[in-house]
């Protein structure tokens, strides 16, 4: 009788405590839900920053293995396990956000540097007209001098070049954009660099939204480089990489940009470009392109 009364009394006294635990557990679950919602929003924000042009890859996140618990050890509650996992995710997200901000800062530095190079190249490319020189009047007894045609004037050299350029066949496959690029490539391959530059520049301006634009802009930069114009080449390569980062020749333009900077005697900036090339295209670079990058690093004495 006394035992039954004692058990009943204990049950009644414990009931309020159990009832009090229910709201506490519910409140804890609500707090965890709020943290999870915040994590999802922050993760989406990070993904939009890292992958602005496409769908991000699914993260390979696996649940950590549960260690063996010795017999007699009290187990943690499911809410405590979930809280620990949420805390771990928050730590990983904070680390990822910091890395994104650091990469964004490096990219801004690179953009500022090349905007400066672009301004310098444009100033160098301006054609300065020399002042007119009044010819000296020859004396009456001076012997007449026969004028000879100079290369690049209306003499025989220019006519021969025109004929040679005219002999380059213009492709006609029905694909106007591809034909325009192919003709520019043939001019460049024949070492008619000024004519190739004009053709490729016109191709980029007319078909800038076409996949052929990446190849045309990259070849335009190479035509400048082969023509002894590394300043114009550096601007062209950087513009192609910046405007078409997923184009067929984006990685090539970044590699040749390093070469142009070396010719401009800017080895430190060339090293930054090679670091960007490795970080962005390291896993997809061809063997020839990687070899070019390694040689450039050696010439620039990159650490």
Residue pairs with C-beta under 8 A, 6 or more apart in sequence:
25 79
28 79
28 83
29 79
32 79
32 82
32 83
32 86
35 86
35 90
36 86
39 86
39 89
39 90
39 93
42 93
42 97
43 93
46 93
46 96
46 97
46 100
47 56
49 100
49 104
50 56
50 100
53 246
63 85
69 75
106 276
107 276
109 272
110 272
110 273
110 276
111 242
113 269
113 272
114 234
114 235
114 238
114 242
117 231
117 234
117 235
117 238
117 261
117 264
117 269
118 235
118 238
118 239
120 231
121 231
121 232
121 234
121 235
122 235
124 231
125 229
125 231
125 232
148 155
149 155
149 156
149 157
149 158
150 157
151 157
151 158
152 158
161 192
164 190
164 192
165 187
165 192
165 195
168 183
168 186
168 187
168 190
168 192
169 186
170 179
170 183
171 178
171 179
171 182
171 183
171 186
172 179
173 179
176 207
177 203
177 206
177 207
177 210
177 212
178 212
180 199
180 202
180 203
180 206
180 207
180 212
180 216
181 200
181 203
181 212
181 215
181 216
181 219
183 199
184 196
184 199
184 200
184 203
184 216
184 219
184 220
185 196
185 219
187 195
187 196
187 199
188 196
188 200
188 219
188 222
188 223
188 226
191 226
193 223
193 224
193 226
193 227
194 227
196 219
196 220
196 223
197 220
197 223
197 224
197 227
200 216
200 217
200 219
200 220
200 223
201 220
203 212
203 213
203 216
204 213
204 216
204 217
204 220
207 213
207 216
211 247
211 248
213 244
213 247
214 240
214 244
214 247
214 248
214 249
214 250
214 253
215 247
215 248
215 249
217 236
217 239
217 240
217 243
217 244
217 249
217 253
218 237
218 240
218 249
218 252
218 253
218 256
219 249
220 236
221 233
221 234
221 236
221 237
221 240
221 253
221 256
221 257
221 260
222 233
222 256
224 230
224 232
224 233
224 236
225 233
225 256
225 259
225 260
225 263
230 260
230 261
230 263
230 264
231 260
231 264
233 256
233 260
234 257
234 260
234 261
234 264
236 253
237 253
237 254
237 256
237 257
237 260
238 253
238 257
240 247
240 249
240 250
240 253
241 250
241 253
241 254
241 257
244 250
245 280
250 281
251 277
251 280
251 281
251 284
251 285
251 289
252 289
254 273
254 276
254 277
254 280
254 281
255 274
255 277
255 289
255 292
255 293
255 296
257 273
258 270
258 273
258 274
258 277
258 293
258 296
258 300
259 270
259 292
259 296
261 267
261 269
261 270
261 273
261 300
262 270
262 296
262 299
262 300
267 299
267 300
267 301
267 302
268 300
270 296
270 300
270 302
271 297
271 300
271 302
271 303
274 293
274 296
274 297
274 300
274 302
275 302
277 285
277 293
278 293
285 293
